[in-house]
Amino acid sequence: QVQLVESGGDLVQPGGSLRLSCAASGSGFNILTMGWYRQAPGKQRELVARITSGGSTNYADSVKGRFTISRDNAKNTVYLQMNSLKPEDTAVYYCKARFGRLESWGQGTQVTVSS
């Protein structure tokens, strides 16, 4: 099973930027579909962005044009570059790895957007 460790969460002012990282253990990272999800207090966890093994991406409408997901297969790492952050982006951000019906989640990293 893949183990995932997220990092990069922080407190940032509105309009600021952050880059989240998710490092995966083990081999076979390049065949995994990787995703970033988030969960705000009192809300359901939602998909933020996803990148396939072939590099195709998709985003939630709320983050299109502001967030960018990318992956570095040599480093077994997926990134989420977040720009123009808004207070409504405040949430715990989770990384997920999927291959077929197998999936693994990270422990999450807190992002707080506030002045």
Steps between C-alpha positions, in 0.01 A plus 500: 500500500621847414569732792448870442635795695374850431683819589490870426183608677515834679321818595497743207332830426230531233660537160806306608648177370597161638641183353396170648705185454404136536781247514421134428690200623575188302524428131248542223422865565497570129194280441289659771229759458565764763249743640471786743184525705396740774261503789383815673338489845142377476533416131556186297836418355521620141728446205728795430720368219605171346785390276516167321805288431504649151494855630138588427353735755162616618397759756206603708329804350574699814878474451538510121748763394641531852630153590735275304567134566822342380708191563865405503523125449873501568429634849177305561335832578188686395461872552216747526594858422235728644487865396257783571385322812163589648359452851269234358806293410555441871490125562702192577652386172545129438695311239361181349662234286289266289564200279188322392292442811800536732544834667704659777464828685745726674447648844421848374655845532321811624465803276359813659434813297439796725610857557 
